Amino acid sequence: MSTSEPKASHAKVHLAAPDRLIWIVVGAILVWGIWAFGSELMLNVRLASQVQALRAGNAAIASQNEQTAKQLSAAGTAGAMEEAARKEGYTRAGEQVYVIVKPSPAAEQPVAPPNVGQQAGKQVSGAVGAIERWWRNLWH
């Protein structure tokens, strides 16, 4: 009666059993549902942040539009037109024009006090000389 083959066990797992198959299908449906809900939630969050960024951009553009409208209305005034014409060199009849110009760089050479920025009759170069020249130009 005894053979070398083991007896079939009743505790053997059958994956194709109907109750196990139902649990596998239910689990797969739950995983798919959670994944679908999560992806839709992430899409909603991403779109909400884009909407917020676009609204902020629209507000900035609206304020720029208001400033531009104010500038356009101010540019249409008689005073603004006269200023623009004067910048182009136009004058009124019989008006005498004075042009104020800056002196040339050669005319405004600063006079350095004696022994500032000089060592033994030589001009100091490098970082120390640059700092001394900056300091001199700061006060003159």
Phi and psi in radians as a Rosetta constraint file:
Dihedral C 1 N 2 CA 2 C 2 CIRCULARHARMONIC -1.565 0.35
Dihedral N 2 CA 2 C 2 N 3 CIRCULARHARMONIC 2.326 0.35
Dihedral C 2 N 3 CA 3 C 3 CIRCULARHARMONIC -2.096 0.35
Dihedral N 3 CA 3 C 3 N 4 CIRCULARHARMONIC 2.952 0.35
Dihedral C 3 N 4 CA 4 C 4 CIRCULARHARMONIC -1.406 0.35
Dihedral N 4 CA 4 C 4 N 5 CIRCULARHARMONIC -0.170 0.35
Dihedral C 4 N 5 CA 5 C 5 CIRCULARHARMONIC -1.509 0.35
Dihedral N 5 CA 5 C 5 N 6 CIRCULARHARMONIC 2.389 0.35
Dihedral C 5 N 6 CA 6 C 6 CIRCULARHARMONIC -1.277 0.35
Dihedral N 6 CA 6 C 6 N 7 CIRCULARHARMONIC 2.679 0.35
Dihedral C 6 N 7 CA 7 C 7 CIRCULARHARMONIC -1.326 0.35
Dihedral N 7 CA 7 C 7 N 8 CIRCULARHARMONIC 2.634 0.35
Dihedral C 7 N 8 CA 8 C 8 CIRCULARHARMONIC -1.210 0.35
Dihedral N 8 CA 8 C 8 N 9 CIRCULARHARMONIC 2.293 0.35
Dihedral C 8 N 9 CA 9 C 9 CIRCULARHARMONIC -1.571 0.35
Dihedral N 9 CA 9 C 9 N 10 CIRCULARHARMONIC 2.492 0.35
Dihedral C 9 N 10 CA 10 C 10 CIRCULARHARMONIC -1.383 0.35
Dihedral N 10 CA 10 C 10 N 11 CIRCULARHARMONIC -0.251 0.35
Dihedral C 10 N 11 CA 11 C 11 CIRCULARHARMONIC -1.558 0.35
Dihedral N 11 CA 11 C 11 N 12 CIRCULARHARMONIC 0.126 0.35
Dihedral C 11 N 12 CA 12 C 12 CIRCULARHARMONIC -1.164 0.35
Dihedral N 12 CA 12 C 12 N 13 CIRCULARHARMONIC 2.404 0.35
Dihedral C 12 N 13 CA 13 C 13 CIRCULARHARMONIC -1.455 0.35
Dihedral N 13 CA 13 C 13 N 14 CIRCULARHARMONIC 2.249 0.35
Dihedral C 13 N 14 CA 14 C 14 CIRCULARHARMONIC -1.932 0.35
Dihedral N 14 CA 14 C 14 N 15 CIRCULARHARMONIC 1.910 0.35
Dihedral C 14 N 15 CA 15 C 15 CIRCULARHARMONIC -1.234 0.35
Dihedral N 15 CA 15 C 15 N 16 CIRCULARHARMONIC -0.398 0.35
Dihedral C 15 N 16 CA 16 C 16 CIRCULARHARMONIC -1.561 0.35
Dihedral N 16 CA 16 C 16 N 17 CIRCULARHARMONIC 0.139 0.35
Dihedral C 16 N 17 CA 17 C 17 CIRCULARHARMONIC -1.187 0.35
Dihedral N 17 CA 17 C 17 N 18 CIRCULARHARMONIC 2.511 0.35
Dihedral C 17 N 18 CA 18 C 18 CIRCULARHARMONIC -1.036 0.35
Dihedral N 18 CA 18 C 18 N 19 CIRCULARHARMONIC -0.709 0.35
Dihedral C 18 N 19 CA 19 C 19 CIRCULARHARMONIC -1.222 0.35
Dihedral N 19 CA 19 C 19 N 20 CIRCULARHARMONIC -0.622 0.35
Dihedral C 19 N 20 CA 20 C 20 CIRCULARHARMONIC -1.223 0.35
Dihedral N 20 CA 20 C 20 N 21 CIRCULARHARMONIC -0.701 0.35
Dihedral C 20 N 21 CA 21 C 21 CIRCULARHARMONIC -1.109 0.35
Dihedral N 21 CA 21 C 21 N 22 CIRCULARHARMONIC -0.673 0.35
Dihedral C 21 N 22 CA 22 C 22 CIRCULARHARMONIC -1.109 0.35
Dihedral N 22 CA 22 C 22 N 23 CIRCULARHARMONIC -0.750 0.35
Dihedral C 22 N 23 CA 23 C 23 CIRCULARHARMONIC -1.149 0.35
Dihedral N 23 CA 23 C 23 N 24 CIRCULARHARMONIC -0.629 0.35
Dihedral C 23 N 24 CA 24 C 24 CIRCULARHARMONIC -1.162 0.35
Dihedral N 24 CA 24 C 24 N 25 CIRCULARHARMONIC -0.754 0.35
Dihedral C 24 N 25 CA 25 C 25 CIRCULARHARMONIC -1.143 0.35
Dihedral N 25 CA 25 C 25 N 26 CIRCULARHARMONIC -0.770 0.35
Dihedral C 25 N 26 CA 26 C 26 CIRCULARHARMONIC -1.078 0.35
Dihedral N 26 CA 26 C 26 N 27 CIRCULARHARMONIC -0.741 0.35
Dihedral C 26 N 27 CA 27 C 27 CIRCULARHARMONIC -1.095 0.35
Dihedral N 27 CA 27 C 27 N 28 CIRCULARHARMONIC -0.737 0.35
Dihedral C 27 N 28 CA 28 C 28 CIRCULARHARMONIC -1.125 0.35
Dihedral N 28 CA 28 C 28 N 29 CIRCULARHARMONIC -0.710 0.35
Dihedral C 28 N 29 CA 29 C 29 CIRCULARHARMONIC -1.131 0.35
Dihedral N 29 CA 29 C 29 N 30 CIRCULARHARMONIC -0.712 0.35
Dihedral C 29 N 30 CA 30 C 30 CIRCULARHARMONIC -1.110 0.35
Dihedral N 30 CA 30 C 30 N 31 CIRCULARHARMONIC -0.772 0.35
Dihedral C 30 N 31 CA 31 C 31 CIRCULARHARMONIC -1.083 0.35
Dihedral N 31 CA 31 C 31 N 32 CIRCULARHARMONIC -0.768 0.35
Dihedral C 31 N 32 CA 32 C 32 CIRCULARHARMONIC -1.103 0.35
Dihedral N 32 CA 32 C 32 N 33 CIRCULARHARMONIC -0.722 0.35
Dihedral C 32 N 33 CA 33 C 33 CIRCULARHARMONIC -1.111 0.35
Dihedral N 33 CA 33 C 33 N 34 CIRCULARHARMONIC -0.762 0.35
Dihedral C 33 N 34 CA 34 C 34 CIRCULARHARMONIC -1.133 0.35
Dihedral N 34 CA 34 C 34 N 35 CIRCULARHARMONIC -0.743 0.35
Dihedral C 34 N 35 CA 35 C 35 CIRCULARHARMONIC -1.099 0.35
Dihedral N 35 CA 35 C 35 N 36 CIRCULARHARMONIC -0.771 0.35
Dihedral C 35 N 36 CA 36 C 36 CIRCULARHARMONIC -1.123 0.35
Dihedral N 36 CA 36 C 36 N 37 CIRCULARHARMONIC -0.757 0.35
Dihedral C 36 N 37 CA 37 C 37 CIRCULARHARMONIC -1.117 0.35
Dihedral N 37 CA 37 C 37 N 38 CIRCULARHARMONIC -0.750 0.35
Dihedral C 37 N 38 CA 38 C 38 CIRCULARHARMONIC -1.119 0.35
Dihedral N 38 CA 38 C 38 N 39 CIRCULARHARMONIC -0.727 0.35
Dihedral C 38 N 39 CA 39 C 39 CIRCULARHARMONIC -1.183 0.35
Dihedral N 39 CA 39 C 39 N 40 CIRCULARHARMONIC -0.671 0.35
Dihedral C 39 N 40 CA 40 C 40 CIRCULARHARMONIC -1.160 0.35
Dihedral N 40 CA 40 C 40 N 41 CIRCULARHARMONIC -0.659 0.35
Dihedral C 40 N 41 CA 41 C 41 CIRCULARHARMONIC -1.128 0.35
Dihedral N 41 CA 41 C 41 N 42 CIRCULARHARMONIC -0.764 0.35
Dihedral C 41 N 42 CA 42 C 42 CIRCULARHARMONIC -1.129 0.35
Dihedral N 42 CA 42 C 42 N 43 CIRCULARHARMONIC -0.688 0.35
Dihedral C 42 N 43 CA 43 C 43 CIRCULARHARMONIC -1.102 0.35
Dihedral N 43 CA 43 C 43 N 44 CIRCULARHARMONIC -0.711 0.35
Dihedral C 43 N 44 CA 44 C 44 CIRCULARHARMONIC -1.119 0.35
Dihedral N 44 CA 44 C 44 N 45 CIRCULARHARMONIC -0.740 0.35
Dihedral C 44 N 45 CA 45 C 45 CIRCULARHARMONIC -1.126 0.35
Dihedral N 45 CA 45 C 45 N 46 CIRCULARHARMONIC -0.776 0.35
Dihedral C 45 N 46 CA 46 C 46 CIRCULARHARMONIC -1.093 0.35
Dihedral N 46 CA 46 C 46 N 47 CIRCULARHARMONIC -0.767 0.35
Dihedral C 46 N 47 CA 47 C 47 CIRCULARHARMONIC -1.170 0.35
Dihedral N 47 CA 47 C 47 N 48 CIRCULARHARMONIC -0.634 0.35
Dihedral C 47 N 48 CA 48 C 48 CIRCULARHARMONIC -1.112 0.35
Dihedral N 48 CA 48 C 48 N 49 CIRCULARHARMONIC -0.698 0.35
Dihedral C 48 N 49 CA 49 C 49 CIRCULARHARMONIC -1.194 0.35
Dihedral N 49 CA 49 C 49 N 50 CIRCULARHARMONIC -0.633 0.35
Dihedral C 49 N 50 CA 50 C 50 CIRCULARHARMONIC -1.144 0.35
Dihedral N 50 CA 50 C 50 N 51 CIRCULARHARMONIC -0.692 0.35
Dihedral C 50 N 51 CA 51 C 51 CIRCULARHARMONIC -1.095 0.35
Dihedral N 51 CA 51 C 51 N 52 CIRCULARHARMONIC -0.740 0.35
Dihedral C 51 N 52 CA 52 C 52 CIRCULARHARMONIC -1.106 0.35
Dihedral N 52 CA 52 C 52 N 53 CIRCULARHARMONIC -0.737 0.35
Dihedral C 52 N 53 CA 53 C 53 CIRCULARHARMONIC -1.143 0.35
Dihedral N 53 CA 53 C 53 N 54 CIRCULARHARMONIC -0.703 0.35
Dihedral C 53 N 54 CA 54 C 54 CIRCULARHARMONIC -1.183 0.35
Dihedral N 54 CA 54 C 54 N 55 CIRCULARHARMONIC -0.650 0.35
Dihedral C 54 N 55 CA 55 C 55 CIRCULARHARMONIC -1.130 0.35
Dihedral N 55 CA 55 C 55 N 56 CIRCULARHARMONIC -0.704 0.35
Dihedral C 55 N 56 CA 56 C 56 CIRCULARHARMONIC -1.128 0.35
Dihedral N 56 CA 56 C 56 N 57 CIRCULARHARMONIC -0.718 0.35
Dihedral C 56 N 57 CA 57 C 57 CIRCULARHARMONIC -1.098 0.35
Dihedral N 57 CA 57 C 57 N 58 CIRCULARHARMONIC -0.705 0.35
Dihedral C 57 N 58 CA 58 C 58 CIRCULARHARMONIC -1.112 0.35
Dihedral N 58 CA 58 C 58 N 59 CIRCULARHARMONIC -0.687 0.35
Dihedral C 58 N 59 CA 59 C 59 CIRCULARHARMONIC -1.127 0.35
Dihedral N 59 CA 59 C 59 N 60 CIRCULARHARMONIC -0.712 0.35
Dihedral C 59 N 60 CA 60 C 60 CIRCULARHARMONIC -1.138 0.35
Dihedral N 60 CA 60 C 60 N 61 CIRCULARHARMONIC -0.728 0.35
Dihedral C 60 N 61 CA 61 C 61 CIRCULARHARMONIC -1.162 0.35
Dihedral N 61 CA 61 C 61 N 62 CIRCULARHARMONIC -0.655 0.35
Dihedral C 61 N 62 CA 62 C 62 CIRCULARHARMONIC -1.115 0.35
Dihedral N 62 CA 62 C 62 N 63 CIRCULARHARMONIC -0.712 0.35
Dihedral C 62 N 63 CA 63 C 63 CIRCULARHARMONIC -1.181 0.35
Dihedral N 63 CA 63 C 63 N 64 CIRCULARHARMONIC -0.643 0.35
Dihedral C 63 N 64 CA 64 C 64 CIRCULARHARMONIC -1.128 0.35
Dihedral N 64 CA 64 C 64 N 65 CIRCULARHARMONIC -0.669 0.35
Dihedral C 64 N 65 CA 65 C 65 CIRCULARHARMONIC -1.106 0.35
Dihedral N 65 CA 65 C 65 N 66 CIRCULARHARMONIC -0.711 0.35
Dihedral C 65 N 66 CA 66 C 66 CIRCULARHARMONIC -1.106 0.35
Dihedral N 66 CA 66 C 66 N 67 CIRCULARHARMONIC -0.756 0.35
Dihedral C 66 N 67 CA 67 C 67 CIRCULARHARMONIC -1.114 0.35
Dihedral N 67 CA 67 C 67 N 68 CIRCULARHARMONIC -0.729 0.35
Dihedral C 67 N 68 CA 68 C 68 CIRCULARHARMONIC -1.127 0.35
Dihedral N 68 CA 68 C 68 N 69 CIRCULARHARMONIC -0.700 0.35
Dihedral C 68 N 69 CA 69 C 69 CIRCULARHARMONIC -1.112 0.35
Dihedral N 69 CA 69 C 69 N 70 CIRCULARHARMONIC -0.705 0.35
Dihedral C 69 N 70 CA 70 C 70 CIRCULARHARMONIC -1.120 0.35
Dihedral N 70 CA 70 C 70 N 71 CIRCULARHARMONIC -0.743 0.35
Dihedral C 70 N 71 CA 71 C 71 CIRCULARHARMONIC -1.126 0.35
Dihedral N 71 CA 71 C 71 N 72 CIRCULARHARMONIC -0.696 0.35
Dihedral C 71 N 72 CA 72 C 72 CIRCULARHARMONIC -1.144 0.35
Dihedral N 72 CA 72 C 72 N 73 CIRCULARHARMONIC -0.718 0.35
Dihedral C 72 N 73 CA 73 C 73 CIRCULARHARMONIC -1.191 0.35
Dihedral N 73 CA 73 C 73 N 74 CIRCULARHARMONIC -0.622 0.35
Dihedral C 73 N 74 CA 74 C 74 CIRCULARHARMONIC -1.245 0.35
Dihedral N 74 CA 74 C 74 N 75 CIRCULARHARMONIC -0.576 0.35
Dihedral C 74 N 75 CA 75 C 75 CIRCULARHARMONIC -1.240 0.35
Dihedral N 75 CA 75 C 75 N 76 CIRCULARHARMONIC -0.353 0.35
Dihedral C 75 N 76 CA 76 C 76 CIRCULARHARMONIC -1.465 0.35
Dihedral N 76 CA 76 C 76 N 77 CIRCULARHARMONIC -0.071 0.35
Dihedral C 76 N 77 CA 77 C 77 CIRCULARHARMONIC -1.334 0.35
Dihedral N 77 CA 77 C 77 N 78 CIRCULARHARMONIC 2.821 0.35
Dihedral C 77 N 78 CA 78 C 78 CIRCULARHARMONIC -1.135 0.35
Dihedral N 78 CA 78 C 78 N 79 CIRCULARHARMONIC -0.688 0.35
Dihedral C 78 N 79 CA 79 C 79 CIRCULARHARMONIC -1.108 0.35
Dihedral N 79 CA 79 C 79 N 80 CIRCULARHARMONIC -0.704 0.35
Dihedral C 79 N 80 CA 80 C 80 CIRCULARHARMONIC -1.194 0.35
Dihedral N 80 CA 80 C 80 N 81 CIRCULARHARMONIC -0.663 0.35
Dihedral C 80 N 81 CA 81 C 81 CIRCULARHARMONIC -1.160 0.35
Dihedral N 81 CA 81 C 81 N 82 CIRCULARHARMONIC -0.699 0.35
Dihedral C 81 N 82 CA 82 C 82 CIRCULARHARMONIC -1.126 0.35
Dihedral N 82 CA 82 C 82 N 83 CIRCULARHARMONIC -0.729 0.35
Dihedral C 82 N 83 CA 83 C 83 CIRCULARHARMONIC -1.080 0.35
Dihedral N 83 CA 83 C 83 N 84 CIRCULARHARMONIC -0.741 0.35
Dihedral C 83 N 84 CA 84 C 84 CIRCULARHARMONIC -1.136 0.35
Dihedral N 84 CA 84 C 84 N 85 CIRCULARHARMONIC -0.694 0.35
Dihedral C 84 N 85 CA 85 C 85 CIRCULARHARMONIC -1.152 0.35
Dihedral N 85 CA 85 C 85 N 86 CIRCULARHARMONIC -0.704 0.35
Dihedral C 85 N 86 CA 86 C 86 CIRCULARHARMONIC -1.146 0.35
Dihedral N 86 CA 86 C 86 N 87 CIRCULARHARMONIC -0.623 0.35
Dihedral C 86 N 87 CA 87 C 87 CIRCULARHARMONIC -1.127 0.35
Dihedral N 87 CA 87 C 87 N 88 CIRCULARHARMONIC -0.484 0.35
Dihedral C 87 N 88 CA 88 C 88 CIRCULARHARMONIC -1.490 0.35
Dihedral N 88 CA 88 C 88 N 89 CIRCULARHARMONIC -0.070 0.35
Dihedral C 88 N 89 CA 89 C 89 CIRCULARHARMONIC 1.747 0.35
Dihedral N 89 CA 89 C 89 N 90 CIRCULARHARMONIC 0.108 0.35
Dihedral C 89 N 90 CA 90 C 90 CIRCULARHARMONIC -1.397 0.35
Dihedral N 90 CA 90 C 90 N 91 CIRCULARHARMONIC 2.537 0.35
Dihedral C 90 N 91 CA 91 C 91 CIRCULARHARMONIC -2.332 0.35
Dihedral N 91 CA 91 C 91 N 92 CIRCULARHARMONIC 2.913 0.35
Dihedral C 91 N 92 CA 92 C 92 CIRCULARHARMONIC -1.443 0.35
Dihedral N 92 CA 92 C 92 N 93 CIRCULARHARMONIC 2.787 0.35
Dihedral C 92 N 93 CA 93 C 93 CIRCULARHARMONIC -1.128 0.35
Dihedral N 93 CA 93 C 93 N 94 CIRCULARHARMONIC 2.267 0.35
Dihedral C 93 N 94 CA 94 C 94 CIRCULARHARMONIC 1.392 0.35
Dihedral N 94 CA 94 C 94 N 95 CIRCULARHARMONIC 0.081 0.35
Dihedral C 94 N 95 CA 95 C 95 CIRCULARHARMONIC -1.500 0.35
Dihedral N 95 CA 95 C 95 N 96 CIRCULARHARMONIC 2.404 0.35
Dihedral C 95 N 96 CA 96 C 96 CIRCULARHARMONIC -1.737 0.35
Dihedral N 96 CA 96 C 96 N 97 CIRCULARHARMONIC 2.227 0.35
Dihedral C 96 N 97 CA 97 C 97 CIRCULARHARMONIC -1.876 0.35
Dihedral N 97 CA 97 C 97 N 98 CIRCULARHARMONIC 2.322 0.35
Dihedral C 97 N 98 CA 98 C 98 CIRCULARHARMONIC -1.966 0.35
Dihedral N 98 CA 98 C 98 N 99 CIRCULARHARMONIC 2.265 0.35
Dihedral C 98 N 99 CA 99 C 99 CIRCULARHARMONIC -1.890 0.35
Dihedral N 99 CA 99 C 99 N 100 CIRCULARHARMONIC 2.142 0.35
Dihedral C 99 N 100 CA 100 C 100 CIRCULARHARMONIC -1.736 0.35
Dihedral N 100 CA 100 C 100 N 101 CIRCULARHARMONIC 2.158 0.35
Dihedral C 100 N 101 CA 101 C 101 CIRCULARHARMONIC -2.121 0.35
Dihedral N 101 CA 101 C 101 N 102 CIRCULARHARMONIC 2.751 0.35
Dihedral C 101 N 102 CA 102 C 102 CIRCULARHARMONIC -1.382 0.35
Dihedral N 102 CA 102 C 102 N 103 CIRCULARHARMONIC 2.534 0.35
Dihedral C 102 N 103 CA 103 C 103 CIRCULARHARMONIC -1.170 0.35
Dihedral N 103 CA 103 C 103 N 104 CIRCULARHARMONIC 2.724 0.35
Dihedral C 103 N 104 CA 104 C 104 CIRCULARHARMONIC -1.175 0.35
Dihedral N 104 CA 104 C 104 N 105 CIRCULARHARMONIC 2.727 0.35
Dihedral C 104 N 105 CA 105 C 105 CIRCULARHARMONIC -1.044 0.35
Dihedral N 105 CA 105 C 105 N 106 CIRCULARHARMONIC -0.516 0.35
Dihedral C 105 N 106 CA 106 C 106 CIRCULARHARMONIC -1.219 0.35
Dihedral N 106 CA 106 C 106 N 107 CIRCULARHARMONIC -0.519 0.35
Dihedral C 106 N 107 CA 107 C 107 CIRCULARHARMONIC -1.342 0.35
Dihedral N 107 CA 107 C 107 N 108 CIRCULARHARMONIC -0.397 0.35
Dihedral C 107 N 108 CA 108 C 108 CIRCULARHARMONIC -1.906 0.35
Dihedral N 108 CA 108 C 108 N 109 CIRCULARHARMONIC 0.696 0.35
Dihedral C 108 N 109 CA 109 C 109 CIRCULARHARMONIC -1.178 0.35
Dihedral N 109 CA 109 C 109 N 110 CIRCULARHARMONIC 2.105 0.35
Dihedral C 109 N 110 CA 110 C 110 CIRCULARHARMONIC -1.239 0.35
Dihedral N 110 CA 110 C 110 N 111 CIRCULARHARMONIC 2.494 0.35
Dihedral C 110 N 111 CA 111 C 111 CIRCULARHARMONIC -1.613 0.35
Dihedral N 111 CA 111 C 111 N 112 CIRCULARHARMONIC 2.076 0.35
Dihedral C 111 N 112 CA 112 C 112 CIRCULARHARMONIC -1.447 0.35
Dihedral N 112 CA 112 C 112 N 113 CIRCULARHARMONIC 2.431 0.35
Dihedral C 112 N 113 CA 113 C 113 CIRCULARHARMONIC -1.102 0.35
Dihedral N 113 CA 113 C 113 N 114 CIRCULARHARMONIC 2.687 0.35
Dihedral C 113 N 114 CA 114 C 114 CIRCULARHARMONIC -1.082 0.35
Dihedral N 114 CA 114 C 114 N 115 CIRCULARHARMONIC 2.502 0.35
Dihedral C 114 N 115 CA 115 C 115 CIRCULARHARMONIC 1.167 0.35
Dihedral N 115 CA 115 C 115 N 116 CIRCULARHARMONIC 0.213 0.35
Dihedral C 115 N 116 CA 116 C 116 CIRCULARHARMONIC -1.675 0.35
Dihedral N 116 CA 116 C 116 N 117 CIRCULARHARMONIC 2.112 0.35
Dihedral C 116 N 117 CA 117 C 117 CIRCULARHARMONIC 1.359 0.35
Dihedral N 117 CA 117 C 117 N 118 CIRCULARHARMONIC 0.248 0.35
Dihedral C 117 N 118 CA 118 C 118 CIRCULARHARMONIC -2.253 0.35
Dihedral N 118 CA 118 C 118 N 119 CIRCULARHARMONIC 2.483 0.35
Dihedral C 118 N 119 CA 119 C 119 CIRCULARHARMONIC -2.290 0.35
Dihedral N 119 CA 119 C 119 N 120 CIRCULARHARMONIC 2.033 0.35
Dihedral C 119 N 120 CA 120 C 120 CIRCULARHARMONIC 0.970 0.35
Dihedral N 120 CA 120 C 120 N 121 CIRCULARHARMONIC 0.700 0.35
Dihedral C 120 N 121 CA 121 C 121 CIRCULARHARMONIC 1.441 0.35
Dihedral N 121 CA 121 C 121 N 122 CIRCULARHARMONIC 0.072 0.35
Dihedral C 121 N 122 CA 122 C 122 CIRCULARHARMONIC -1.963 0.35
Dihedral N 122 CA 122 C 122 N 123 CIRCULARHARMONIC 2.594 0.35
Dihedral C 122 N 123 CA 123 C 123 CIRCULARHARMONIC -1.364 0.35
Dihedral N 123 CA 123 C 123 N 124 CIRCULARHARMONIC 2.340 0.35
Dihedral C 123 N 124 CA 124 C 124 CIRCULARHARMONIC -1.374 0.35
Dihedral N 124 CA 124 C 124 N 125 CIRCULARHARMONIC 2.327 0.35
Dihedral C 124 N 125 CA 125 C 125 CIRCULARHARMONIC -1.993 0.35
Dihedral N 125 CA 125 C 125 N 126 CIRCULARHARMONIC 3.072 0.35
Dihedral C 125 N 126 CA 126 C 126 CIRCULARHARMONIC 1.512 0.35
Dihedral N 126 CA 126 C 126 N 127 CIRCULARHARMONIC -2.750 0.35
Dihedral C 126 N 127 CA 127 C 127 CIRCULARHARMONIC -1.177 0.35
Dihedral N 127 CA 127 C 127 N 128 CIRCULARHARMONIC -0.694 0.35
Dihedral C 127 N 128 CA 128 C 128 CIRCULARHARMONIC -1.135 0.35
Dihedral N 128 CA 128 C 128 N 129 CIRCULARHARMONIC -0.763 0.35
Dihedral C 128 N 129 CA 129 C 129 CIRCULARHARMONIC -1.100 0.35
Dihedral N 129 CA 129 C 129 N 130 CIRCULARHARMONIC -0.690 0.35
Dihedral C 129 N 130 CA 130 C 130 CIRCULARHARMONIC -1.129 0.35
Dihedral N 130 CA 130 C 130 N 131 CIRCULARHARMONIC -0.718 0.35
Dihedral C 130 N 131 CA 131 C 131 CIRCULARHARMONIC -1.155 0.35
Dihedral N 131 CA 131 C 131 N 132 CIRCULARHARMONIC -0.731 0.35
Dihedral C 131 N 132 CA 132 C 132 CIRCULARHARMONIC -1.128 0.35
Dihedral N 132 CA 132 C 132 N 133 CIRCULARHARMONIC -0.716 0.35
Dihedral C 132 N 133 CA 133 C 133 CIRCULARHARMONIC -1.134 0.35
Dihedral N 133 CA 133 C 133 N 134 CIRCULARHARMONIC -0.700 0.35
Dihedral C 133 N 134 CA 134 C 134 CIRCULARHARMONIC -1.093 0.35
Dihedral N 134 CA 134 C 134 N 135 CIRCULARHARMONIC -0.771 0.35
Dihedral C 134 N 135 CA 135 C 135 CIRCULARHARMONIC -1.117 0.35
Dihedral N 135 CA 135 C 135 N 136 CIRCULARHARMONIC -0.726 0.35
Dihedral C 135 N 136 CA 136 C 136 CIRCULARHARMONIC -1.087 0.35
Dihedral N 136 CA 136 C 136 N 137 CIRCULARHARMONIC -0.783 0.35
Dihedral C 136 N 137 CA 137 C 137 CIRCULARHARMONIC -1.246 0.35
Dihedral N 137 CA 137 C 137 N 138 CIRCULARHARMONIC -0.398 0.35
Dihedral C 137 N 138 CA 138 C 138 CIRCULARHARMONIC -1.155 0.35
Dihedral N 138 CA 138 C 138 N 139 CIRCULARHARMONIC -0.647 0.35
Dihedral C 138 N 139 CA 139 C 139 CIRCULARHARMONIC -1.735 0.35
Dihedral N 139 CA 139 C 139 N 140 CIRCULARHARMONIC -0.079 0.35
